[in-house]
Amino acid sequence: MKKAFLLGMVLATVALPGVALADDPNDPAMRSSAARARDREAIRQLNLREAARVRERDARYAQGRSDTRAYGAGSRGYEYDGDGGANASYARSRAQYERELASWRHAVAACQAGNYDYCAR
């Protein structure tokens, strides 16, 4: 326990100077306005590239969700409306379930009342 803590402190101490110098305002390479402008433009280009990548990724995700709603769900026997909610297929399945549940409850009540023909169901 003590060794792990000590090792963690050593690693933090070694890594700290590198982090502290990452954005040094006194960096000699950034003293000229031209160097700062180049740096600013490089960062701007990186940000634009990343924004374009994120937009393209989000468009793929949206297309995948749309495809799933349109095709993937239908292959499992469910039909979905444009909003992604269940429609008549779900209502039919739910109504069938309710009918079967009512029939089962009726059979249990009849069995408990002494009608043993319903006990085997």
Secondary structure as UniProt FT lines:
FT   HELIX           2..20
FT   TURN            21..23
FT   TURN            25..26
FT   HELIX           28..30
FT   HELIX           33..67
FT   HELIX           68..72
FT   HELIX           74..76
FT   TURN            82..83
FT   HELIX           88..112
FT   TURN            113..114
FT   HELIX           116..120
//
